[in-house]
Amino acid sequence: KSSAACGPAEYIIGGECCPMCSPGNRVYKHCTEYTSTSCIPCIGSTYLDKPNGLITCIPCTYCDPGFGLMVKHPCRPSSDTVCEPLEGFYCTDPTKDGCNAAQRHSSCEPGQYIRQKGTPSTDTVCVDCTGDTYSDGSFTSCQPHTQCDTLNLQEIKPGTFRSNPECGPKTSSLIPVTVSTVLVLIFLITGIIIIILSRKYLNSSITMDIMELVNLVTISVLFYTKNIQTLIMRRPGHQYGRNGLHLL
């Protein structure tokens, strides 16, 4: 006989049209002229999903994490494993019910924002920031640059598409001017005193004592000025980071 002479649920073997085994089963013994086909279930991670005349079952598909896959539906004697992308991956080789290979979602670069988050079937969509905005790559929209002037601060480092400006305290010009004025007055008054005393006493030892006093006063004023400026730059209540001003 030919296979064409057999019915749709039969297979030909040794000139005999044998009944097929049902899905989930394989042929244990082929039929003969006097006996029907003997079938047994698929076992051990194997399956057959159609009526068949096979003597071995098909190995179940392995959802390989190395290809970004995990099990969606486990293998059964009558159906193969169905795989799907791991969390954070999207399918690059889809099948009717599942996926054969997947790839990790793209990460947006600094200077880009996430227009559309990745799904199991699509990759992340990233878009560049424009204008006076920035993103570190994790934002769903570009953020406007902080305007330091509106916080009564000065811009220490300008903003870019990748980062916010860094703001810091405005330096005071009043104290340096005041200290300079005091220094000038001290020198003028000291000079006048030296001239008067020198003319009156003509004593070199007194003049030297006065000069030492002037030097001591000058050093003290300079030390005071430096510490005042340091205190201004370290005023409490503000902390400055890469992304701008943070109030404590």
C-alpha positions in Angstrom: 0.0 0.0 0.0 1.0 3.6 -0.4 0.5 6.4 2.2 -2.1 7.9 -0.1 -4.2 4.8 0.4 -4.3 5.2 4.2 -6.8 7.4 6.0 -6.0 10.8 7.5 -5.5 9.4 11.0 -3.3 6.5 9.8 0.3 6.0 8.8 1.8 3.3 6.7 4.4 0.9 8.0 5.4 -2.5 6.4 2.6 -2.2 3.9 0.0 -1.8 6.6 -2.0 1.4 7.4 -1.7 1.7 11.2 -3.8 4.0 13.4 -1.8 7.1 14.6 -1.2 7.7 18.3 -2.9 10.7 19.7 -1.0 13.9 20.7 1.1 13.4 23.9 1.7 9.7 22.9 4.2 7.8 20.8 4.2 4.4 19.1 5.3 1.6 21.3 4.5 -1.2 18.8 3.4 -0.8 15.2 0.2 -2.4 14.1 0.1 -5.7 12.3 -2.5 -7.5 10.1 -4.0 -8.7 13.3 -3.2 -6.0 16.0 -3.7 -2.3 16.3 -1.0 0.3 17.0 0.2 0.2 20.6 0.9 3.7 22.1 2.5 5.1 25.3 2.7 8.6 26.8 5.7 11.0 26.2 7.8 11.3 29.4 10.9 13.1 30.6 10.6 16.6 29.1 9.4 15.3 25.7 6.3 15.9 23.7 4.3 15.3 20.6 1.6 17.9 19.7 0.0 16.1 16.7 -1.4 12.7 15.9 1.6 10.7 14.8 3.2 7.4 14.0 6.6 8.2 15.6 8.4 5.9 17.9 10.2 8.7 19.8 8.9 12.0 21.3 10.5 15.4 20.6 12.6 17.0 23.3 11.0 20.1 24.9 12.4 23.5 24.1 14.7 25.0 26.7 14.1 28.7 27.6 17.7 29.8 27.9 18.3 32.8 30.2 21.5 33.4 28.2 19.2 34.4 25.3 17.0 36.5 27.6 14.2 33.9 27.9 12.1 32.4 30.7 9.2 29.9 30.7 5.8 31.3 29.9 4.0 27.9 29.6 5.8 24.7 30.7 6.2 21.7 28.5 3.5 19.1 28.6 3.3 15.7 26.8 1.0 17.2 24.2 2.6 20.7 23.8 6.1 22.2 23.7 7.4 24.8 26.1 6.4 28.4 25.4 9.2 31.0 26.2 8.9 34.7 26.8 11.4 37.6 27.4 13.0 38.0 30.9 12.1 41.2 32.8 13.9 44.1 31.2 14.2 42.3 27.8 12.2 42.4 24.6 11.7 39.7 22.0 13.8 39.8 18.8 12.6 36.5 17.3 8.9 36.2 18.0 6.8 33.0 17.3 3.1 32.5 17.1 2.7 32.0 20.9 6.1 32.9 22.3 9.6 34.0 21.6 12.9 32.3 20.5 15.4 35.0 21.5 15.3 38.3 23.4 17.6 41.3 24.0 18.0 43.6 27.0 16.2 46.9 26.8 18.4 49.8 25.7 19.4 52.4 28.4 19.0 56.1 27.5 22.3 58.0 27.7 22.8 61.2 29.7 21.4 64.0 27.7 18.4 61.8 26.6 15.0 61.2 28.2 12.8 58.0 28.0 10.0 58.8 25.6 8.7 55.2 25.8 9.7 52.5 28.2 10.6 49.1 26.8 8.0 46.3 26.7 8.3 42.6 26.2 7.9 43.2 22.4 9.5 46.6 21.9 12.8 48.4 22.9 13.1 51.6 24.9 12.7 54.8 22.9 15.1 57.6 23.8 15.0 61.2 22.6 17.7 64.0 23.0 17.1 66.9 25.3 16.9 70.4 23.7 17.0 74.0 24.9 17.8 74.8 28.6 16.9 71.3 29.8 18.8 68.2 31.0 18.4 64.5 31.8 20.7 61.9 33.3 19.2 59.2 31.1 16.7 58.0 33.7 14.1 60.8 33.4 10.8 60.4 31.4 11.1 64.0 30.4 13.9 66.6 30.3 14.0 68.8 33.3 14.5 72.6 33.1 17.8 74.0 34.3 17.8 75.5 37.8 18.0 79.3 37.5 20.5 80.2 40.2 19.5 83.9 40.3 15.9 83.0 41.4 17.4 81.3 44.5 19.6 84.4 45.2 22.6 82.3 44.2 25.3 82.5 41.6 26.1 79.9 38.9 29.3 78.1 39.7 29.1 75.6 36.8 26.8 76.0 33.8 24.2 73.4 33.0 24.4 71.0 30.0 22.0 68.6 28.4 23.5 66.0 30.8 23.5 67.9 34.0 21.8 70.7 36.0 23.8 73.9 36.8 25.7 74.0 40.1 24.7 77.0 42.2 26.7 78.6 45.1 26.5 81.5 47.4 27.0 85.0 46.0 30.4 86.4 47.2 30.0 89.6 49.1 32.0 92.6 47.8 31.2 94.7 50.9 33.6 93.0 53.4 36.7 93.1 51.1 36.0 96.8 50.4 35.5 97.5 54.1 38.6 95.7 55.2 40.7 97.4 52.5 39.4 100.8 53.8 40.4 99.8 57.3 43.9 98.8 56.2 44.4 102.1 54.4 43.3 104.0 57.5 45.6 102.0 59.7 48.6 102.6 57.5 47.8 106.3 57.3 47.3 106.8 61.0 50.4 104.7 61.8 52.5 106.6 59.3 51.4 109.9 60.8 52.2 108.6 64.4 55.7 107.4 63.3 56.5 110.8 61.7 55.3 112.7 64.7 57.2 110.6 67.2 60.3 110.4 65.1 60.5 114.2 64.9 59.7 114.6 68.5 62.0 112.1 70.1 64.4 111.1 67.3 64.8 107.8 69.2 65.4 104.9 66.8 64.4 102.3 69.4 60.9 103.8 69.8 60.6 104.0 66.1 61.4 100.2 65.8 58.9 99.4 68.5 56.2 101.2 66.6 57.1 99.5 63.3 56.8 96.1 65.0 53.4 97.1 66.3 52.3 98.1 62.8 53.5 94.7 61.4 51.5 92.9 64.1 48.4 94.9 63.4 48.7 94.3 59.7 49.1 90.5 60.1 46.1 90.4 62.4 43.9 92.3 60.0 45.0 90.0 57.1 44.2 86.9 59.2 40.8 88.3 60.1 40.0 89.1 56.5 40.9 85.6 55.3 38.8 84.0 58.0 35.8 86.2 57.3 35.9 85.3 53.6 36.2 81.6 54.5 33.1 81.8 56.8 31.1 83.5 54.0 31.8 80.6 51.6 30.8 78.1 54.3 27.5 79.6 55.4 25.3 76.9 56.8 21.9 76.1 55.3 23.0 75.2 51.8 24.5 72.1 50.2 25.7 72.1 46.6 25.8 69.0 44.6 26.2 68.0 41.0 22.6 68.6 40.3 22.4 72.0 41.9 21.2 73.4 45.2 19.8 71.3 48.0 18.4 73.0 51.0 19.3 71.3 54.3 
